[in-house]
Amino acid sequence: ARVKQGHTGNLEFDHKQKDLQLSVTINGTQANQQVTNDTRELSGGERSFATLAFILGLSEAMEVPFRALDEFDIFMDSVNRRISTKMLLKMTTSFKNRQFLFFTPQDVSSIQPSEDVRLYVLQKPRGRRR
């Protein structure tokens, strides 16, 4: 499956062995291609983006009335965060009969509420001590 920014991913299911192999190609051009089967080799943002792409790829096969993602963008830079948010919002328009809940501590001021998109922004905790 091809995702934004030239990244690609591949899933191989072996039902007999009950095994799932995931490979991710970062910057899919031949000149600077980086292929990995070990997510520990990815940065936190790349891992978050790959996980989100995996979830989006499975979304059509899952018949559930609602989905929730918590801090899906926590390790992403602002560019990948913007791309990921757009991908998620696009997915929600494809499944009008389902509800989606996305939680993030990041800035959501670029998202415009609409008839289908509602934003709830919580106040930052005051006087919180550790």
C-alpha positions as CSV (number, residue, x, y, z in Angstrom):
1,A,0.0,0.0,0.0
2,R,1.3,3.4,-0.9
3,V,0.8,6.2,1.6
4,K,1.7,9.9,1.4
5,Q,5.2,11.2,0.9
6,G,6.5,8.2,-1.0
7,H,6.3,5.8,1.9
8,T,5.0,2.3,1.3
9,G,4.2,-0.6,3.4
10,N,3.5,-4.3,3.0
11,L,1.7,-6.9,5.1
12,E,2.1,-10.6,4.7
13,F,-0.2,-12.9,6.5
14,D,0.6,-16.5,7.1
15,H,-2.6,-18.0,8.5
16,K,-1.1,-21.5,9.0
17,Q,1.8,-20.2,11.0
18,K,-0.3,-17.4,12.6
19,D,2.4,-14.9,11.6
20,L,2.2,-11.3,10.4
21,Q,5.1,-9.6,8.7
22,L,5.1,-5.9,8.3
23,S,7.6,-4.0,6.2
24,V,7.9,-0.3,5.8
25,T,9.8,1.6,3.1
26,I,10.6,5.2,3.9
27,N,11.0,7.6,1.0
28,G,10.3,5.0,-1.6
29,T,12.6,6.4,-4.3
30,Q,15.4,4.0,-5.3
31,A,18.1,6.5,-4.5
32,N,17.4,7.0,-0.8
33,Q,15.1,4.0,0.0
34,Q,15.2,2.6,3.5
35,V,13.4,-0.7,4.0
36,T,12.8,-2.1,7.5
37,N,11.0,-5.0,9.1
38,D,11.9,-3.8,12.6
39,T,9.8,-0.9,13.8
40,R,12.6,-0.1,16.4
41,E,14.6,1.2,13.4
42,L,12.0,3.9,12.8
43,S,11.9,7.2,14.5
44,G,8.9,7.8,16.8
45,G,7.2,9.9,14.2
46,E,7.8,7.4,11.5
47,R,6.5,4.6,13.7
48,S,3.4,6.7,14.6
49,F,2.8,7.4,10.9
50,A,3.3,3.7,9.9
51,T,0.9,2.6,12.7
52,L,-1.7,5.1,11.5
53,A,-1.3,3.9,7.9
54,F,-1.8,0.4,9.1
55,I,-5.0,1.3,11.0
56,L,-6.3,3.2,7.9
57,G,-5.5,0.2,5.7
58,L,-7.5,-2.1,8.0
59,S,-10.4,0.3,8.4
60,E,-12.3,-0.9,5.4
61,A,-12.3,-4.5,6.7
62,M,-13.5,-3.6,10.2
63,E,-17.2,-3.4,10.7
64,V,-17.5,-1.4,13.9
65,P,-19.9,1.4,14.7
66,F,-17.1,3.7,16.1
67,R,-13.4,4.0,16.3
68,A,-11.2,5.9,18.7
69,L,-7.6,6.9,18.4
70,D,-5.7,8.4,21.4
71,E,-2.6,10.5,20.8
72,F,-2.1,9.1,17.3
73,D,0.1,12.1,16.5
74,I,2.1,12.4,19.7
75,F,5.6,11.8,18.1
76,M,5.0,13.3,14.7
77,D,6.4,16.5,13.4
78,S,4.0,19.2,12.3
79,V,4.1,18.2,8.6
80,N,3.2,14.5,9.3
81,R,0.7,15.6,11.9
82,R,-1.1,17.8,9.3
83,I,-1.0,15.0,6.7
84,S,-2.2,12.4,9.2
85,T,-5.1,14.6,10.4
86,K,-6.2,15.2,6.8
87,M,-6.1,11.5,6.1
88,L,-8.2,10.8,9.2
89,L,-10.7,13.4,8.3
90,K,-10.9,12.1,4.8
91,M,-11.6,8.6,6.1
92,T,-14.5,9.9,8.3
93,T,-16.2,11.2,5.2
94,S,-15.9,7.8,3.6
95,F,-17.8,6.2,6.5
96,K,-20.6,8.5,7.3
97,N,-22.5,5.7,9.2
98,R,-19.7,5.4,11.8
99,Q,-18.4,7.6,14.5
100,F,-14.8,8.5,15.1
101,L,-13.1,9.9,18.2
102,F,-9.6,11.3,17.9
103,F,-7.8,12.5,21.1
104,T,-4.7,14.6,20.9
105,P,-2.8,17.0,23.2
106,Q,-1.6,18.8,20.0
107,D,-2.9,22.0,18.6
108,V,-6.2,21.5,16.6
109,S,-6.7,25.1,15.5
110,S,-6.2,24.2,11.9
111,I,-9.2,21.9,11.9
112,Q,-12.5,23.5,10.9
113,P,-15.6,22.2,12.6
114,S,-18.5,21.3,10.3
115,E,-21.8,19.5,10.4
116,D,-19.8,16.2,10.4
117,V,-16.8,17.4,12.5
118,R,-17.1,18.6,16.1
119,L,-14.2,19.7,18.1
120,Y,-14.0,19.6,21.9
121,V,-11.0,21.4,23.4
122,L,-10.3,20.8,27.0
123,Q,-8.7,23.4,29.2
124,K,-5.1,22.7,30.3
125,P,-4.8,21.4,33.8
126,R,-4.0,24.1,36.4
127,G,-1.8,23.5,39.4
128,R,-0.9,20.0,38.5
129,R,1.9,18.6,40.6
130,R,3.9,15.4,40.1
